[in-house]
């Protein structure tokens, strides 16, 4: 029997892959199948951002005189209905996983002591183990994080009503996504970041994202001294003495691998389980995948890691390759980007994206998004791409795969894209191909 600990994207996909191959698989899930992606992070952002975009689109059309009013949000209803849908999705995943032949054990904790496997306090025999115990929100060392009204992405649905003033501590994707949502909902939102907000993004992509955060007060390179309050949060005190009133504080300060139940394995300083490119840990027969092995903390990467681990458990050598795995962020538009890993290399071309579904009415305000490609001028290969438009996430899934396969700018000459769409990547790639042909001609 093969034991899989954790029913998130890495564990579930790995378990199904093993079961499809005819192996006996038992999946141990302490909470609900689907992991944080379904219950805390990805799907929560999808749910909230759909509403935020509806409000923003209505506001744009009201300003143009097309609509008479802008809808308001019942936050308790949002949370209640969101949870209903997440439960339905979890049920679907449960049925799908069981039909694949996986035995699921809920409400139990799987743990390791080297190569010994325990389900709660009972030791079980296992021919191999896939540990996919996920991650948890990192809590910064700031006084006051234990006050009522201070949340992480995991506890945010416990918030009973929409805050008048929300302070978000952190400057990454999660901070930006929730800032966008709650500003659209009507809250006054402040982002406090120790560094530049979204500092890892290309400058033009970052500028587009900051545009989508219009109305959010952003303080960069600013430290938080403490969160003030008696029983409940009242304000946030910044270095320099400035105090910001807050009804709610969201800690968007990163993730930490949840590896406490995995003993006897080599780990990094942050608790991440150390694996090789076959997802093997330091203990023979024990594999790990997903957030528990540390960054990049991406669902598509976790799914692939689970598959690679399963293949190696089955005796089919497989290597984890992160090339071209796309990343995404949801603001007013989708922000998606992929790279071959050759950061900083090549020539970058950027252009406004064409208007289309989801961006037509924004043209009145002078904006329809951004498209970007990065080309290796020596080979003509596409080595990077980004899109800040409605539908960008779907587009970059395919572009990332094509990049991994070695697509060149001239290959885009033969691609006929759907119209109307908001995609500008294809046109930029064709423009780059023309530039290279003129140079070489």
Secondary structure in CASP SS format (residue, H / E / C, confidence):
PFRMAT SS
TARGET T0000
AUTHOR 0000-0000-0000
METHOD secondary structure of the structure
MODEL  1
X C 1.00
X E 1.00
X E 1.00
X E 1.00
X E 1.00
X C 1.00
X C 1.00
X C 1.00
X H 1.00
X H 1.00
X H 1.00
X H 1.00
X H 1.00
X H 1.00
X H 1.00
X H 1.00
X H 1.00
X H 1.00
X H 1.00
X H 1.00
X C 1.00
X C 1.00
X C 1.00
X C 1.00
X E 1.00
X E 1.00
X E 1.00
X E 1.00
X E 1.00
X C 1.00
X C 1.00
X C 1.00
X C 1.00
X C 1.00
X H 1.00
X H 1.00
X H 1.00
X H 1.00
X H 1.00
X C 1.00
X C 1.00
X H 1.00
X H 1.00
X H 1.00
X H 1.00
X H 1.00
X H 1.00
X H 1.00
X H 1.00
X H 1.00
X H 1.00
X H 1.00
X H 1.00
X H 1.00
X H 1.00
X H 1.00
X H 1.00
X H 1.00
X H 1.00
X H 1.00
X H 1.00
X H 1.00
X H 1.00
X C 1.00
X C 1.00
X C 1.00
X C 1.00
X C 1.00
X C 1.00
X C 1.00
X C 1.00
X C 1.00
X C 1.00
X C 1.00
X H 1.00
X H 1.00
X H 1.00
X H 1.00
X H 1.00
X H 1.00
X H 1.00
X H 1.00
X H 1.00
X H 1.00
X H 1.00
X H 1.00
X H 1.00
X H 1.00
X H 1.00
X H 1.00
X H 1.00
X H 1.00
X H 1.00
X H 1.00
X H 1.00
X H 1.00
X H 1.00
X H 1.00
X H 1.00
X C 1.00
X C 1.00
X E 1.00
X E 1.00
X E 1.00
X E 1.00
X E 1.00
X C 1.00
X C 1.00
X C 1.00
X E 1.00
X E 1.00
X E 1.00
X E 1.00
X C 1.00
X C 1.00
X E 1.00
X E 1.00
X E 1.00
X E 1.00
X C 1.00
X C 1.00
X E 1.00
X E 1.00
X E 1.00
X C 1.00
X C 1.00
X C 1.00
X E 1.00
X E 1.00
X E 1.00
X E 1.00
X C 1.00
X C 1.00
X C 1.00
X E 1.00
X E 1.00
X E 1.00
X C 1.00
X C 1.00
X C 1.00
X C 1.00
X C 1.00
X E 1.00
X C 1.00
X C 1.00
X C 1.00
X C 1.00
X E 1.00
X C 1.00
X E 1.00
X E 1.00
X C 1.00
X C 1.00
X C 1.00
X C 1.00
X H 1.00
X H 1.00
X H 1.00
X C 1.00
X C 1.00
X C 1.00
X C 1.00
X C 1.00
X C 1.00
X E 1.00
X E 1.00
X E 1.00
X E 1.00
X E 1.00
X C 1.00
X C 1.00
X C 1.00
X H 1.00
X H 1.00
X H 1.00
X H 1.00
X H 1.00
X H 1.00
X H 1.00
X H 1.00
X H 1.00
X H 1.00
X H 1.00
X H 1.00
X H 1.00
X C 1.00
X C 1.00
X E 1.00
X E 1.00
X E 1.00
X E 1.00
X E 1.00
X C 1.00
X C 1.00
X C 1.00
X C 1.00
X C 1.00
X C 1.00
X C 1.00
X C 1.00
X C 1.00
X C 1.00
X H 1.00
X H 1.00
X H 1.00
X H 1.00
X H 1.00
X H 1.00
X H 1.00
X H 1.00
X H 1.00
X H 1.00
X C 1.00
X C 1.00
X C 1.00
X C 1.00
X E 1.00
X E 1.00
X E 1.00
X C 1.00
X C 1.00
X C 1.00
X C 1.00
X E 1.00
X E 1.00
X E 1.00
X E 1.00
X E 1.00
X E 1.00
X C 1.00
X C 1.00
X E 1.00
X E 1.00
X E 1.00
X E 1.00
X E 1.00
X E 1.00
X E 1.00
X C 1.00
X C 1.00
X C 1.00
X C 1.00
X E 1.00
X E 1.00
X E 1.00
X C 1.00
X C 1.00
X E 1.00
X E 1.00
X E 1.00
X E 1.00
X C 1.00
X C 1.00
X C 1.00
X E 1.00
X E 1.00
X E 1.00
X C 1.00
X C 1.00
X C 1.00
X C 1.00
X E 1.00
X E 1.00
X C 1.00
X C 1.00
X C 1.00
X E 1.00
X C 1.00
X C 1.00
X C 1.00
X C 1.00
X C 1.00
X E 1.00
X C 1.00
X C 1.00
X C 1.00
X C 1.00
X C 1.00
X C 1.00
X E 1.00
X C 1.00
X C 1.00
X C 1.00
X C 1.00
X C 1.00
X E 1.00
X E 1.00
X E 1.00
X C 1.00
X H 1.00
X H 1.00
X H 1.00
X H 1.00
X C 1.00
X C 1.00
X C 1.00
X C 1.00
X C 1.00
X H 1.00
X H 1.00
X H 1.00
X H 1.00
X H 1.00
X H 1.00
X H 1.00
X H 1.00
X H 1.00
X H 1.00
X H 1.00
X H 1.00
X H 1.00
X H 1.00
X H 1.00
X C 1.00
X C 1.00
X C 1.00
X C 1.00
X C 1.00
X C 1.00
X C 1.00
X C 1.00
X C 1.00
X C 1.00
X C 1.00
X C 1.00
X C 1.00
X E 1.00
X E 1.00
X E 1.00
X E 1.00
X C 1.00
X C 1.00
X C 1.00
X E 1.00
X E 1.00
X E 1.00
X E 1.00
X E 1.00
X E 1.00
X C 1.00
X C 1.00
X C 1.00
X C 1.00
X C 1.00
X C 1.00
X C 1.00
X E 1.00
X E 1.00
X E 1.00
X E 1.00
X E 1.00
X E 1.00
X C 1.00
X C 1.00
X C 1.00
X C 1.00
X C 1.00
X C 1.00
X C 1.00
X H 1.00
X H 1.00
X H 1.00
X H 1.00
X H 1.00
X H 1.00
X C 1.00
X C 1.00
X C 1.00
X C 1.00
X E 1.00
X E 1.00
X E 1.00
X E 1.00
X E 1.00
X E 1.00
X C 1.00
X C 1.00
X C 1.00
X C 1.00
X C 1.00
X E 1.00
X E 1.00
X E 1.00
X E 1.00
X E 1.00
X E 1.00
X E 1.00
X E 1.00
X E 1.00
X C 1.00
X C 1.00
X H 1.00
X H 1.00
X H 1.00
X H 1.00
X H 1.00
X H 1.00
X H 1.00
X H 1.00
X H 1.00
X H 1.00
X H 1.00
X H 1.00
X H 1.00
X C 1.00
X C 1.00
X C 1.00
X E 1.00
X H 1.00
X H 1.00
X H 1.00
X H 1.00
X H 1.00
X H 1.00
X C 1.00
X C 1.00
X C 1.00
X C 1.00
X C 1.00
X C 1.00
X C 1.00
X C 1.00
X C 1.00
X C 1.00
X H 1.00
X H 1.00
X H 1.00
X H 1.00
X H 1.00
X H 1.00
X H 1.00
X H 1.00
X H 1.00
X H 1.00
X H 1.00
X H 1.00
X H 1.00
X H 1.00
X H 1.00
X H 1.00
X C 1.00
END
